[in-house]
Amino acid sequence: VRCVQETGIQPIKGKYAHKNDYITLAKNGCMLFEFIPYQRDKENQSILNWQSKESYALNLSHIGELLTIDTQMLKSQAFKKVMIYQQKLKSQEKKLTIGKEQPNQDSVEFLLQTTVASQVTTHNISVSFGDFIVIQELCKFTLPHIIGWQALLSPKLAEEDANTELMDCLLYTSPSPRDS
């Protein structure tokens, strides 16, 4: 099996705003899924192709859909969840499908498609059940940060939190490219 891309997952915190004498959440955060394909250089070495990097930002609804996938059902049933969203600035449509085709399949497939002016880019990532559960747990853990609950108790926490948009956790699910 050849690994053809690196997969990263990064939580992005919510954004805060000052209103009169209190702090409020101005914008919810998201979970950023990034896919960076490998390519071969002149010496036939695998290198990351940063120009072809694709990013998918899962909003609260998408995270909720991801969290509703039952881990017990995951092992015994075929299923499919489809999430679609538009990016207005780039006139893109992005579609994420999470599922498995066969009940006895021992992995979960992430099929990501980006459509720009009828040109489709597709990424198909297969993760083990264990990796999928880690992805779900990362989403659960970061949910209060994405919706801003962890900082609304204290203006000091909100001020500190507002200084950085990224959280201090990052998950890479693909190893370096290799033949096995």
N, C-alpha and C positions, 0 to 999 in steps of 0.2 A: 504494500500500500504506500502511495506517495502522498505526503501532505502538500497541498498546493497553496495554502494561504495561512496567515496568522490571523487569529480572531481575538479581539480584545473587547472587554466590557468595562465601561467607566460610568459611575454615577455622576450626574451633574446636579448640584444643589439648586434649590429654589432661590429666587432673587427677592430682596426686600426693598421697601420704600418707606420713607418717613411721611406720615400724615399727621398734621397738627402736632400733637404731643405723644404720639405712639408710633410703633413700627408695625407694618403690615407686610404680608407676602404679596409682591407685585406679580410674580410669575412662577409657576410650578417648575420644578426641575424635570429631569428625564434620565433614562438609562441610555447611554450611547454605546451601540454595538458597532465595532469597526472591523472591516475585513480588508486585509492587505495581501494581495496575491504575490506569489513568488514567480520569478522568471529566471532564465538561465543567462549568464553573462558569456563573454567570449571564451572564457576558460571552462565553460560548462558548470560553473558554480551557481548555486541558488542564492539569489539576492531578492530582497523585498522591492516590489515595484510600487513606490510611494505615489506615483502619478495616478495609479489605478485604484487607490484606496477608496472604499465606499463606507459611508457612515449612515447608520440608521438610528434615529432617536426615538425611543419608545416613550410615549407620554403615559399619564396615569392610567388611562383606559387600557392601553396595550399591556402595561405592567400587570393590571388586574386580570386581563385575559391569560397572561402567562402564569399567574399565581393560581388560577382556577383549575389548572391541569392537575388532576389527582395523581399522585405518585404511585398509588396502588394500581389504578387503572392503567398507568403507563406501561407496566410490565405485562399486562394480559390482553390489552385491546388495541386495535388500530384506531387512530383518531386523527383529526385535522382541525387546527385553529388558523383562521386567516385574519390578518390585520392589515388594513389599507389606510394610507394617509397621503395627503398632497403636500408638497412644498411649494408654496406660492411664489417665492422669490426666483426659483430656478425652473418653474413650471414642470416639476417632476411628480410622478406618482411612484410611491414606494409601497411594496406589498411584501409582508412577512407571513410565511406559512410555517407553522410548527406542527409536526406530526410524525406518524410512522405508518407505513403502508400495510405491514403484516403484523398480526398479533404476536408472533414469535420473534419479531425483530428485536435485537438487543441494544438498539440505539435510537436516539431521537434526531430527526432531521430538521434543520432550519433551512428553508428555501427563501432567499431574499431576491426580489426583482426590483430593478429601478427602470422606469420608462421615461425617456426624454425624447420628445419629437419622434415617436414610434421606434426608437432604438432601445432595445432591452438588454440590460446587463443582469446576469444571474449569478448568484453565489449559492452553493449547496454545501452546507456544513453538517457533518454528522457528529453528534456528541454522545458519550456514554450516559447511561441513566445516572450514574454518580455525578458526572459533570453537570447534567441538567438540574439535579437537585441542588448543587452548589449555586448554579445560576438563579434558581428560585429563591434560595436562602439569601443570596446577595441582594436580590430585589426586596425581600421582606425586611432585611436589616436596614437598607438605605431609604425605605419608603418615608419614614419621618423626616429625613433630611431633604428629600425631593419635594415634599409638600410643606416644609418649613416648621413642623411642629417642635423640633428639638430646640429651636432658638426663640420661640415666641414667649417663653417664660421670662426671659431676661433681655433687656435692651443690650447689655454687654455681650451676651452670646450672639445676638443677631448682628451686632457690629463686627465681632470677630469672624462670624460665619460669612458675612458679606464681602470680606477681603479676598476670598478665594471661591471660585466657582466649582472646582473639582474636589472630590472627596479623596481621602488618603487610602483608597482601596481600588485595586485594579486587578482584573482577572483575565489571564490569557489561557484559552482553551486548546490551542494547537501547539504541538511541539515543533521544533525546527524541521525543515524538510529533510526527508531521508527515505531510503528504500528499506522495506522490511519483508 
